[in-house]
């Protein structure tokens, strides 16, 4: 702490400056010192918070913009027009709602359409699911199963 009149350093307990005799008035300078020292901590907290938000945003953006590599490998290894996919697709009507085609003949790219369903079938075949189980999964997820009397479960 410094004397206001002579500027010399004095102890905090002093009531008078030992050099010039000026009465020492308590100031809120100690509070200012505390608040100044807390600013770097406050800035650090703000920067860490911003960093976390930016990191999370970048992660979400890149994970959405990059297609699932596992899905891509299924589609490249087992084309949607393969005999195994079409064999299961024959059991369904296209579930897109805008056409009345058999799934094996349809090529619509509508949401929940032939391309999406055939890709789903190809993926499940690649995962080594049984034909009957794939038919159940397609029916549960998309619907459109043709009459069950004609169903070939092999």
C-alpha positions in Angstrom: 0.0 0.0 0.0 1.3 3.5 -0.8 0.8 6.8 0.9 -1.4 9.2 -1.1 0.7 12.2 -0.3 4.3 11.1 -0.4 3.9 7.9 -2.4 6.1 5.8 -0.2 5.2 2.2 0.7 3.5 1.7 4.1 2.1 -1.3 5.8 -1.6 -2.0 5.6 -2.0 -1.8 9.4 -0.7 1.8 9.5 -3.1 4.5 10.4 -0.6 7.3 9.6 2.3 7.5 7.1 5.5 7.0 9.1 7.3 9.3 6.6 5.0 12.3 6.2 2.4 11.7 8.9 -0.6 11.8 6.6 -3.6 9.9 7.9 -4.1 6.7 5.9 -7.7 6.3 4.7 -8.8 2.7 3.9 -9.6 2.4 0.2 -11.3 -0.2 -1.9 -8.1 -0.7 -3.7 -7.7 -4.2 -2.3 -11.0 -5.0 -3.8 -9.8 -3.7 -7.1 -6.7 -5.8 -6.9 -8.9 -8.8 -6.2 -11.2 -8.1 -9.1 -8.2 -7.4 -11.4 -6.7 -10.8 -10.5 -10.1 -12.5 -11.1 -10.3 -11.1 -14.7 -7.8 -13.5 -16.1 -9.7 -16.4 -14.5 -13.0 -15.0 -16.0 -11.5 -14.7 -19.4 -10.1 -18.2 -19.2 -13.5 -19.6 -18.3 -15.1 -17.7 -21.2 -12.4 -18.9 -23.7 -12.7 -22.5 -22.5 -16.5 -22.3 -22.8 -16.2 -20.9 -26.4 -13.6 -23.6 -27.2 -15.9 -26.4 -26.0 -18.9 -25.0 -28.0 -16.7 -24.6 -31.2 -15.3 -28.1 -30.8 -18.7 -29.6 -30.4 -20.1 -27.7 -33.3 -17.2 -28.7 -35.6 -17.6 -32.4 -34.5 -21.4 -32.3 -35.2 -20.9 -30.6 -38.6 -18.2 -33.0 -39.8 -20.0 -36.1 -38.5 -23.1 -35.0 -40.5 -21.3 -34.0 -43.6 -19.3 -37.2 -43.9 -21.4 -40.2 -44.8 -21.1 -43.3 -42.7 -18.2 -45.2 -44.1 -19.8 -48.5 -43.0 -22.9 -47.7 -45.0 -20.8 -46.9 -48.0 -18.9 -50.1 -47.8 -22.2 -52.1 -47.7 -23.5 -50.3 -50.8 -20.2 -50.8 -52.7 -19.8 -54.4 -51.8 -23.4 -55.5 -52.5 -25.2 -53.4 -55.2 -28.8 -52.6 -54.7 -29.6 -54.4 -58.0 -27.9 -57.6 -57.0 -30.0 -60.8 -57.2 -30.1 -61.3 -53.5 -31.5 -57.8 -52.9 -34.0 -58.0 -55.7 -35.2 -61.5 -54.4 -36.2 -59.9 -51.1 -37.5 -56.7 -52.8 -39.9 -58.8 -54.8 -41.9 -59.4 -51.6 -42.7 -55.7 -51.2 -44.4 -52.8 -52.9 -42.5 -49.5 -52.9 -43.4 -47.8 -49.7 -42.8 -44.2 -50.9 -46.5 -43.5 -51.2 -46.3 -41.9 -54.7 -46.0 -45.0 -56.9 -47.6 -48.4 -56.9 -44.7 -50.3 -58.3 -43.2 -53.5 -57.0 -40.1 -52.7 -55.0 -37.8 -54.9 -57.2 -38.9 -52.9 -60.4 -39.1 -49.4 -58.8 -36.2 -47.0 -58.9 -37.8 -44.0 -57.2 -35.5 -41.9 -55.1 -38.2 -40.5 -52.9 -37.8 -40.5 -49.1 -38.6 -44.0 -47.9 -38.6 -45.0 -51.6 -37.1 -47.9 -53.5 -33.5 -46.8 -53.4 -33.5 -46.3 -49.7 -35.2 -49.6 -49.0 -33.0 -51.6 -51.4 -29.9 -50.0 -49.7 -31.3 -51.1 -46.3 -31.8 -54.7 -47.7 -28.3 -54.7 -49.1 -26.9 -53.5 -45.8 -28.7 -56.2 -43.8 -27.6 -58.9 -46.3 -24.0 -57.7 -45.9 -24.5 -58.0 -42.1 -25.4 -61.7 -42.7 -29.0 -61.5 -41.5 -31.3 -64.3 -42.7 -33.8 -63.6 -45.5 -36.8 -64.0 -43.2 -35.4 -61.7 -40.7 -34.6 -59.0 -43.3 -38.2 -59.3 -44.6 -39.4 -58.7 -41.0 -37.1 -55.7 -40.5 -38.1 -54.1 -43.8 -41.8 -54.6 -43.0 -41.3 -53.1 -39.5 -39.3 -50.1 -40.8 -41.0 -49.4 -44.1 -44.1 -51.6 -44.5 -45.4 -52.5 -48.0 -45.2 -56.3 -47.7 -47.2 -58.0 -50.4 -49.8 -60.6 -49.4 -48.3 -63.0 -46.9 -49.8 -66.1 -48.7 -47.2 -65.5 -51.5 -44.3 -65.0 -49.2 -41.3 -67.2 -49.7 -39.3 -67.4 -46.5 -36.7 -70.1 -47.6 
